[in-house]
Amino acid sequence: MAHYSNRKGLALAQYISRNRQERAKALKAQGRRILGYICPLVPPELITASQAVPYCIVGEPMEPIAKADLYMETNLCPWVRNCFDQALKGCYQWLDGVIMAHSCDAVQRLYGLWCYYCKPAYYHFVNVPHSITPATRRFYREELVMLRESLERLVNAQISDERLSQAVVLHNKLKSEVKEFYSLRKQTLPLVSGTEMAYLLTAICSIPVEEALSLVQDAREEVVTRGGTGNLSGKRGRVLVYGSIIDSPSLIELIEQAGVNVVIDDTCMGSRNFWNEVAHTNDPIDGLVATYFDQFRCPRLIKGTDPKRFDYLIDMAREFRADGIIFHCMRFCDPNMFEFPDVRDKLSAAGIPVLYLEYDYTTGSIARLKTRIQAFAEQISQQY
Amino acid sequence: MQKTVSEFSKAIKSTEAAKSVNQLIKEWYGRAHLAKSRGRKVAWVMVGVPTELLVAFDIDAVWPENYGTACAARQMATHFISIAEEEGYPLDICSYARNGLGYACRCRELDTIPPEAPHGGLAEPDMLLGANFLCDVRLKWFQALATRFLGTPIHFLEIDAPPYGIDMNDQRIKEHYVSLYLRSLKELVSFLEKETGKKLDEAKLSQALMNTQKIFQLLSKICDLRKAVPSPMPSEDEFACMILKEFMFGEKIAVDFYERLYEEVKDRVSNGIGVIADEKYRLLWIGLPPWFNMGLFNYLERLGAVSVMETTYYIGDPVEIDCSKPLEALAERTWLKAVEIHRCGAEVVPENAVVQGGLGSVPLGLVSRFIEEYKINGVILHTTASCRAISFGQRHASYELTRLGVPCLLLESDMADPRAWSDIHIKAQVDAFIKVLSDRVAAGRSR
């Protein structure tokens, strides 16, 4: 990483996040294969084990949608539309392939359109059932086996159990480091802001796992050494951000500008990706199934009908001493929209206020969101 | 005299069979209430759960999704939808679901069936049977019902669809999906045996499947007859009859109905009886209809345009299955439908394939075939704001069809929420579209 020699830790994370494709393209120029993926239900461990670099596909909220509306309805997840628009503009043409999971209706359908119009060199879809039963677990397991075989054909090499286990170990190290990094925000004066965390999270899913690990370790050392910083003090109120994908620091930044600290998140590019390490199993595929199907927290996975399934949120809020929860719902996000009344009531009963924040992934909605966030920040700051 | 769109009117239908469905619907909802009063098991069910299984278990089913249609047709959907929105359900959620959740809210508030509920409301369920046919909503909706309102035993059937680009001739892929369908069906059967206290009656299931095979054949023949000029049976009639296809597969009543409908349509073709006297333009309808304003189809007819065919609820070609092994046959049928969807060009929506749900979205290959076979002059694609699952693919289809020179009209409203309807805009778009068709026909072009 000689190119980045003048940057390290949080500064490097911010640089990578703002220039996400740069490192991946440099690696491609050196002969590495870069595979774009959508959704952690495509376990990145499998991509790493194939010697390719897993590159998480994101949108660009600062760019208005230009081409996607020709082929895709506008009453659809704006994040999906934006990603598709990026693809149509050629922003992802350099990828060696794309792998998507059946994370929701929108992504399932995005896959077909992406393949039809963008014609990636390699493409694969991981189908994921919604409910968790012996039949569906078996099905998802076979889906991962087929993904593995597909990757083997792509790279023309076997992905042995040993190699896959090594990838699991590496990614587990990253999960552990990131979780440890999260814990630095439990303190009364968090050692790292939500914005800084967001930069780190968006950076590490665009570079190889070894580089990501190094980045997180450097960042951790930096924040522990620097202690509390001015921009974190003086904020009254701590929030947990829950819900739809957050693939850019701008939303977190907006929340923190309102005068609160974002101390923890429960989102798919955030803590959900890092909270549970993959167990070592004789067949490493079984460990991946357990983590990414049985244990993965996402409203698209049907985890029963007991309201206790939201207890973990209360525990998380208490662990990080969050005063309130911002329920971030991307517009048209069905899995999250349906959850809102139950999450709201469950958390309110536990004395934790909830703000429903609908985001349409455009800069035009920022002013409206700002007002609501400020009002919520005032509400939860009153106890200070 | 200036023609106007009737705001929120029911459709005037052409066939006697379609006209008789209203009474059938009343009896159908009443059947579940009667069953409940007699201590029989009642289930709230999602499309995707094979109706034949319910017949085999003697379970009376209620379909909250259809209730959204019924409430919309009776101008009651806004009432329940508003209640759901006050409860906290965002207004972008499927309007069928908002109607159903609002209904459940109202039941909770009154601790009984609301007096204003059409058809006497929904018989209280002993169980909920969900399925992931076509969309996430079907699962999340039932999960919300069970979590928040009902606390009833619930089971979800998984019928995931093979994605775009997969090799449907690959035996391993077939085994992978058929195994899921079969295992998932067996899990459902175990649940039903536990909840009903009865074992699956395989003979009854086989008979129900054979009934469905008959319906399949009849529907196929009716679809063929509908290719006639003038059109003997328009889309509004087909939509009116939808409940038999969606919710009564396997039942003798559906076989009898479709035999009657087939004879009637055959007779109309033989005698050259069309929907309107002067059929100028033949349209293909794509998407759910606006159930609160089916009079739109009559408005089109007053302009000389008949919607002669539709892709929504089209169940495709009959399939060969071995009904003597009924569970295997159900799994095989689901697979064969998935194969058909892929063959039809489902690049956008390789949806979960079930028979009664039909090909709800826009398989481009099928659309192209219909345009030729039904002598279509133009295509109307109705984008329903709150049903993203069915709408997705319409822009893509419209783009591709327009490239091929087929006139397309993209209308935007909703299937159950009338607040999404703008009379003046829809009318202006329809009038302009008919003008386009008129100019083309006058120029000697079929499209």
Interface residues (C-beta under 8 A of the other chain):
Chain A: D69 L70 Y71 M72 E73 N75 L76 H102 C104 D105 A106 Q108 R109 Y111 G112 L113 C115 Y116 Y123 F125 N127 V128 P129 H130 S131 T133 P134 A135 T136 R138 F139 E142 M146 P299 R300 I302 T305 D306 P307 C329 R331 F332 D334 P335 M337 F338 E339 F340 P341 D342 R344 Y356 E358
Chain B: E87 G88 Y89 P90 D92 I93 C94 A97 N132 C135 D136 V137 L139 K140 W141 Q143 A144 A146 T147 R148 G151 I154 F156 E158 D160 A161 P162 P163 Y164 G165 I166 H176 S179 L180 R183 S184 K186 E187 A346 E347 V348 V349 P350 T383 A385 S386 R388 A389 S391 F392 G393 Q394 R395 H396 Y399
